[in-house]
Amino acid sequence: MPHASDIHGKYIPHYTNKIYVDDRPFHNTYNTSSSDELITSRSSASPEKFENDIDQLEDVSIKEHTVYSSAQGFWTTKKLIILICCLVLLAICIAVAVVLVFMLRKTDTTSTTTQTTTTATTTTSTTSTTSPPNPCSSGALRWNTTATTVLSSSQILSPSGMYIDSSNTLFVVDETPNAVVWKLLYNAASATNVAGVYQSTSSTSDRFNYPQDVYVDPSGNIYVTDYYNYRVQKFASGSSTGTTIAGITLSGGSGLSQFNGLRHMTGDSNGTYIYVTDYNNHRIMRYSTSSTSGTNGVLMAGNNGAGNSNTTLYYPWGIHYLPSVSNDLFITNYYGHTVMRWTPGASSGYFVAGVPGVSGQSPILLNYPMGVKIDTYLNIYVADTSNSRIQLFCANSQTGITIAGTGQSGNSATQLNAPESVAFDSAMNLYVADAGNSRVQRFVKF
């Protein structure tokens, strides 16, 4: 066997001019002959040369390793950056998807909430906890044009003013010759007399002489305008005897404590004051519900004589006040053929329906209007008496819409004859005092 030093000295490769040279023997390490001589290399070098070659080889190996390590690190970093970018893009996609899902759910929730609210409104409209839809909105509330009779001529002869309380109980004045106030429970078949003595007129405290209108306060006290007795009578809840809280019995006049023919009246929401149309004095007066006979009232509107200007009233008949919606009074001028809106105590008002001094049947005209009501949307309802119809004037519109009657007097279920007043129950069913037909009609809302 050759000596280890001979192998080390003969077979270590080296680099010449950075080119790898392998000094292995051309064929075998040993001769095929029996000679123990080594085959000599094509080149010979000293031991020192071999040592230098080894050092150079080690340096090159280190550099190659460094270059390789650097390259390997570069590609590792590049892969890491690519991975991070992919993760970021993935996170963005997930975030966008989450946002879209949230928005879709929010839209669905909003739609559900809207539907729930609409359902609640529909349900509660029959219990007076939520206002019915605005009848002037597209596709909203309207009334059946064929009425049902809730009080007929077998009981009532001359229906005038009406009032419906929070329990949907109807109070209606039967002015002559019965001279009483009827009370009709919701859906009841017949009414009971709660004020006045049937077919007996007088100036006594329990009787009337041509009663006109009725108002019921939250405590159940009943107030009646007594036209020819020039007074307002108050009947405590359950009592058949009245007390005079405004005017002086049988003393008509123009003083602040007097009336000259009373028509309709209205009250505030808590029953503190009543507002009365002093017909022949062309004014509106206010009185406390706890006042007594001879007490001066407070002038609210008019008192400048009869006329069709915005500072005068012209035989005011109907009146309505709904302070939860507006602080203004709504007043019909019977001979002026108009409806006025008047802030209490102001020196003037303005016309909201009809043309001053002009009567007619067109949608913008009225013909001797009597009763008036407003709803929570400030729409105006007018008993257009001589046109035998009920007109609706949507808020801020002076063009009327006929919601009951045909404009021609008659006694069919679709017709009216000289209607005097209107009222609404909590479901916005419309009640009409159809005086010319001696009945009270109900037009059911859709």
C-alpha positions as a printed Julia matrix, in Angstrom:
446×3 Matrix{Float64}:
    0.0    0.0     0.0
    1.24   3.55   -0.65
    2.04   5.73    2.27
   -0.49   8.29    3.38
    1.99  11.1     2.82
    2.42   9.98   -0.78
   -1.35  10.15   -1.31
   -1.58  13.6     0.26
    1.31  14.85   -1.76
    0.05  13.51   -5.03
   -3.73  13.76   -5.16
   -4.75  17.16   -3.72
   -6.25  19.24   -6.53
   -5.39  22.93   -6.85
   -6.45  26.06   -8.75
   -4.29  27.72  -11.33
   -5.42  31.17  -12.39
   -8.8   30.46  -10.72
   -9.27  27.44  -12.99
   -9.69  24.13  -11.32
   -6.92  21.55  -12.22
   -7.15  17.98  -11.18
   -3.68  16.36  -10.8
   -4.99  12.89  -10.54
   -2.99  10.25  -12.49
   -4.18   9.66  -16.03
   -5.26   6.16  -15.19
   -4.54   4.3   -11.94
   -2.75   5.41   -8.88
   -0.37   2.53   -9.23
    1.37   0.85  -12.11
   -0.1   -2.33  -13.28
    3.36  -3.72  -13.02
    4.86  -5.16   -9.88
    6.99  -2.11   -9.44
    6.42  -0.12   -6.26
    7.2    3.23   -7.96
    4.57   5.83   -8.13
    3.61   7.16  -11.52
    4.83  10.67  -11.67
    2.44  13.62  -12.2
    2.38  15.7   -15.38
    3.54  18.49  -13.16
    5.57  18.47  -10.07
    5.52  20.98   -7.21
    7.16  21.54   -3.93
    5.43  20.87   -0.61
    5.18  24.63   -0.09
    3.24  24.94   -3.35
    0.81  22.32   -2.16
    0.26  24.15    1.07
   -0.47  27.37   -0.81
   -2.88  25.57   -3.06
   -4.68  24.19   -0.05
   -4.97  27.64    1.47
   -6.28  29.06   -1.8
   -8.77  26.24   -2.04
  -10.02  26.9     1.44
  -10.39  30.63    0.67
  -12.32  29.91   -2.48
  -14.49  27.39   -0.67
  -15.29  29.97    2.01
  -16.11  32.57   -0.65
  -18.28  30.1    -2.5
  -20.05  29.28    0.71
  -20.51  32.96    1.46
  -21.86  33.64   -2.02
  -24.13  30.65   -1.77
  -25.31  31.68    1.67
  -25.94  35.21    0.43
  -27.87  33.94   -2.56
  -29.78  31.59   -0.36
  -30.59  34.44    2.06
  -31.66  36.71   -0.82
  -34.14  34.17   -2.14
  -35.4   33.44    1.4
  -36.03  37.17    1.96
  -37.75  37.47   -1.42
  -39.98  34.53   -0.61
  -40.78  36.06    2.77
  -41.72  39.39    1.16
  -43.93  37.61   -1.37
  -45.54  35.64    1.44
  -46.21  38.81    3.44
  -47.7   40.51    0.38
  -49.98  37.55   -0.2
  -51.08  37.61    3.42
  -51.78  41.34    3.22
  -53.83  40.89    0.06
  -55.7   38.04    1.68
  -56.42  40.18    4.73
  -57.71  42.99    2.5
  -60.0   40.61    0.65
  -61.35  39.24    3.92
  -61.9   42.76    5.25
  -63.77  43.81    2.11
  -65.93  40.7     2.31
  -66.74  41.38    5.97
  -67.68  44.99    5.2
  -69.97  43.91    2.35
  -71.67  41.31    4.52
  -72.14  43.89    7.3
  -73.66  46.4     4.9
  -76.03  43.82    3.47
  -77.11  42.78    6.96
  -77.58  46.43    7.93
  -79.78  46.96    4.87
  -81.8   43.89    5.73
  -82.12  45.08    9.33
  -83.32  48.5     8.2
  -85.9   46.94    5.92
  -87.08  44.69    8.72
  -87.3   47.62   11.12
  -89.31  49.64    8.63
  -91.72  46.79    8.09
  -92.09  46.3    11.84
  -92.78  49.99   12.36
  -95.4   49.96    9.61
  -97.06  46.94   11.16
  -97.06  48.58   14.58
  -98.63  51.71   13.16
 -101.36  49.72   11.44
 -102.09  47.82   14.63
 -102.11  50.78   16.99
 -104.17  53.06   14.77
 -107.25  51.36   16.15
 -106.21  52.0    19.77
 -105.42  55.71   19.47
 -101.76  55.3    20.4
 -100.45  56.12   16.95
 -101.77  58.56   14.37
 -103.3   56.97   11.27
 -101.53  57.58    7.95
 -101.76  61.01    6.41
 -104.81  60.91    4.11
 -103.04  63.31    1.77
 -100.12  60.93    1.2
 -100.13  58.92   -2.0
 -102.01  55.67   -1.52
 -102.82  56.45    2.1
 -106.05  56.83    3.99
 -109.35  57.41    2.22
 -112.99  56.78    3.16
 -115.66  54.51    1.84
 -118.06  56.78   -0.02
 -121.02  54.63    1.04
 -122.0   55.43    4.61
 -123.73  53.54    7.38
 -126.3   55.29    9.58
 -125.42  55.31   13.29
 -128.33  57.54   14.37
 -131.48  57.72   12.28
 -134.54  59.95   12.15
 -136.34  57.55   14.48
 -134.3   59.09   17.28
 -132.62  62.28   16.09
 -134.34  65.03   14.16
 -131.9   67.89   13.74
 -128.26  66.88   14.38
 -125.91  69.82   14.79
 -122.55  69.86   16.59
 -120.76  66.63   17.52
 -117.89  65.49   19.72
 -116.15  62.1    20.0
 -114.15  61.37   23.16
 -111.1   59.15   23.65
 -113.33  56.09   24.13
 -114.95  56.67   20.72
 -118.2   57.69   22.39
 -120.22  60.05   20.22
 -122.0   63.09   21.67
 -124.34  64.9    19.29
 -126.66  67.87   19.72
 -130.25  67.47   18.52
 -131.07  71.15   18.26
 -134.79  71.3    17.56
 -137.39  70.34   18.49
 -135.78  67.7    20.71
 -133.29  70.15   22.28
 -131.08  67.49   23.89
 -127.6   65.98   23.72
 -127.41  62.33   22.73
 -124.66  59.97   23.83
 -123.92  56.98   21.63
 -121.4   54.37   22.74
 -119.2   52.96   20.0
 -121.17  50.47   17.87
 -124.22  50.78   20.13
 -127.66  50.44   18.56
 -129.27  53.42   20.3
 -128.3   56.59   22.14
 -129.15  57.95   25.58
 -130.03  61.5    26.58
 -127.3   63.05   28.76
 -128.31  66.75   28.76
 -131.53  68.66   28.23
 -135.14  67.62   28.56
 -136.55  65.88   25.5
 -138.68  68.22   23.37
 -138.83  70.84   26.08
 -137.2   74.25   25.62
 -136.63  76.68   28.45
 -134.07  78.91   30.16
 -133.92  76.74   33.27
 -130.63  75.12   34.23
 -131.65  71.68   32.95
 -133.0   72.81   29.56
 -131.9   74.49   26.34
 -133.37  76.76   23.74
 -131.91  75.79   20.39
 -128.63  74.11   21.5
 -125.87  74.13   18.91
 -122.66  72.34   19.86
 -121.14  70.08   22.49
 -117.67  69.6    23.99
 -116.56  67.03   26.58
 -113.45  67.62   28.69
 -111.08  64.87   29.88
 -113.02  64.61   33.16
 -116.28  63.85   31.39
 -117.9   67.24   31.98
 -120.23  68.26   29.15
 -120.42  71.8    27.73
 -123.26  72.98   25.46
 -123.74  76.24   23.56
 -127.32  77.42   24.17
 -128.1   79.77   21.27
 -131.24  81.63   22.3
 -130.39  81.59   26.0
 -127.06  83.34   25.18
 -124.99  81.1    27.42
 -122.71  78.1    27.73
 -123.95  75.41   30.11
 -121.68  72.98   31.94
 -122.99  69.61   33.08
 -120.72  67.89   35.57
 -120.11  64.26   34.72
 -123.29  62.32   35.49
 -125.37  65.4    36.28
 -128.57  66.43   34.47
 -128.47  69.99   35.79
 -126.2   72.54   34.22
 -124.43  75.65   35.46
 -123.71  78.72   33.36
 -119.98  79.32   32.89
 -120.16  81.9    30.09
 -122.74  84.49   29.09
 -125.76  85.71   30.97
 -129.03  83.84   30.62
 -131.49  85.64   28.34
 -129.16  88.64   28.09
 -127.73  88.95   24.62
 -125.28  91.7    23.81
 -121.8   92.65   22.7
 -120.11  93.04   26.09
 -117.25  90.73   27.05
 -119.6   88.85   29.35
 -122.29  88.52   26.7
 -123.08  86.67   23.5
 -125.27  87.45   20.56
 -126.01  83.98   19.29
 -123.55  81.14   19.94
 -122.72  78.51   17.36
 -119.85  76.05   17.77
 -117.08  75.76   20.34
 -113.84  73.91   20.92
 -111.66  73.2    23.93
 -107.98  72.79   24.7
 -106.4   69.42   25.37
 -106.69  69.52   29.17
 -110.12  71.14   29.49
 -108.91  74.46   30.87
 -110.5   76.78   28.3
 -113.29  76.77   25.74
 -113.35  78.91   22.57
 -116.77  79.99   21.32
 -117.99  81.45   18.01
 -120.04  84.52   18.92
 -121.96  84.43   15.68
 -123.72  87.79   15.43
 -120.85  89.65   17.11
 -118.4   88.31   14.49
 -115.81  87.3    17.05
 -114.24  84.4    18.95
 -114.29  84.46   22.77
 -112.38  82.37   25.3
 -113.63  81.38   28.75
 -112.26  79.32   31.58
 -114.18  76.1    32.15
 -114.33  77.0    35.84
 -115.76  80.5    35.34
 -119.3   81.56   36.26
 -122.18  83.46   34.71
 -121.36  87.07   33.93
 -117.58  86.51   33.81
 -115.83  88.51   31.1
 -114.38  86.48   28.32
 -111.14  87.16   26.44
 -111.3   88.25   22.82
 -109.39  85.82   20.6
 -110.3   86.92   17.05
 -112.47  89.38   15.15
 -114.7   91.96   16.86
 -114.13  94.41   14.01
 -117.56  93.99   12.47
 -118.54  91.69    9.63
 -116.33  91.5     6.58
 -114.21  89.44    4.23
 -110.84  91.01    5.09
 -108.12  89.24    7.04
 -108.93  91.37   10.13
 -112.63  90.5    10.26
 -114.91  87.52   10.62
 -118.17  87.13    8.76
 -120.7   85.22   10.87
 -118.27  82.66   12.27
 -119.87  79.27   12.7
 -117.45  76.35   13.02
 -114.25  76.35   15.06
 -111.53  73.84   15.94
 -108.42  74.04   18.07
 -105.82  71.27   18.25
 -102.93  72.66   20.33
 -100.86  69.5    19.99
 -100.56  70.32   16.29
 -101.02  74.08   16.0
 -101.58  77.04   18.31
 -103.98  78.54   15.77
 -107.76  78.5    15.65
 -109.48  77.31   12.47
 -112.75  79.16   11.86
 -115.46  78.97    9.19
 -117.09  82.17    7.96
 -120.63  81.15    7.1
 -121.49  84.14    4.93
 -117.89  84.64    3.86
 -117.65  81.11    2.36
 -114.16  80.66    3.79
 -112.02  79.03    6.44
 -109.57  81.23    8.34
 -106.54  80.37   10.42
 -106.1   82.77   13.32
 -103.57  82.87   16.14
 -105.51  83.54   19.39
 -105.3   87.2    20.34
 -103.8   88.31   17.02
 -105.27  91.28   15.16
 -105.6   89.35   11.91
 -105.7   85.89   10.41
 -105.42  84.48    6.92
 -107.59  82.45    4.59
 -106.77  78.75    4.16
 -109.81  77.55    2.19
 -112.42  79.16   -0.01
 -112.47  82.53   -1.74
 -113.67  85.44    0.43
 -117.2   86.43   -0.49
 -117.49  83.92   -3.35
 -119.64  80.79   -3.17
 -119.61  77.91   -5.62
 -119.08  74.21   -6.26
 -115.6   74.16   -7.77
 -112.81  72.5    -5.74
 -111.5   75.88   -4.56
 -114.89  77.22   -3.43
 -117.23  76.66   -0.5
 -120.93  77.37   -0.12
 -122.03  78.42    3.4
 -119.63  76.2     5.36
 -120.46  75.25    8.93
 -118.37  72.68   10.81
 -114.59  72.37   10.56
 -111.95  69.97   11.9
 -108.2   69.58   11.47
 -106.15  66.43   11.89
 -102.65  65.84   13.19
 -101.21  66.6     9.75
 -102.94  70.02    9.58
 -105.32  68.85    6.9
 -108.66  70.66    7.05
 -112.11  69.03    6.85
 -115.11  71.26    6.13
 -118.84  70.65    6.19
 -119.63  72.42    2.93
 -123.26  72.71    3.89
 -125.02  74.14    0.86
 -122.96  71.94   -1.46
 -123.99  68.84    0.55
 -120.46  67.5     0.7
 -117.45  67.17    2.97
 -114.29  68.77    1.61
 -110.72  67.85    2.52
 -108.09  70.53    2.08
 -104.63  69.03    2.4
 -102.13  71.06    4.38
 -100.93  74.09    2.41
 -103.45  73.44   -0.38
 -106.53  75.5    -1.19
 -107.96  72.94   -3.6
 -110.59  70.79   -1.96
 -111.14  67.04   -2.36
 -114.64  65.68   -1.85
 -114.43  62.74    0.58
 -118.15  62.35    1.42
 -121.3   63.3    -0.44
 -121.64  63.91   -4.14
 -122.2   67.64   -4.28
 -125.9   67.05   -4.89
 -128.31  66.77   -1.97
 -130.02  63.41   -1.5
 -130.83  60.73    1.04
 -128.99  57.71   -0.38
 -126.06  56.11    1.43
 -123.64  58.05   -0.77
 -125.4   61.4    -0.45
 -125.78  64.14    2.15
 -128.28  66.93    2.65
 -127.02  70.12    4.33
 -124.35  68.54    6.59
 -123.59  70.71    9.63
 -120.55  69.18   11.32
 -117.88  66.49   11.14
 -116.05  64.38   13.71
 -113.53  61.53   13.73
 -113.02  58.54   15.98
 -109.6   57.16   16.84
 -109.5   55.09   13.64
 -110.31  58.18   11.56
 -113.75  56.96   10.64
 -115.68  60.05    9.53
 -118.97  61.02   11.21
 -121.27  63.58    9.58
 -124.26  65.36   11.1
 -126.52  65.02    8.06
 -129.06  67.58    9.27
 -131.26  67.66    6.17
 -131.74  63.89    6.38
 -132.14  63.78   10.2
 -129.35  61.27   10.67
 -125.72  60.8    11.61
 -123.66  59.0     8.97
 -120.39  57.12    9.41
 -117.96  56.8     6.51
 -115.48  54.04    7.3
 -111.87  54.66    6.42
 -110.14  52.21    4.09
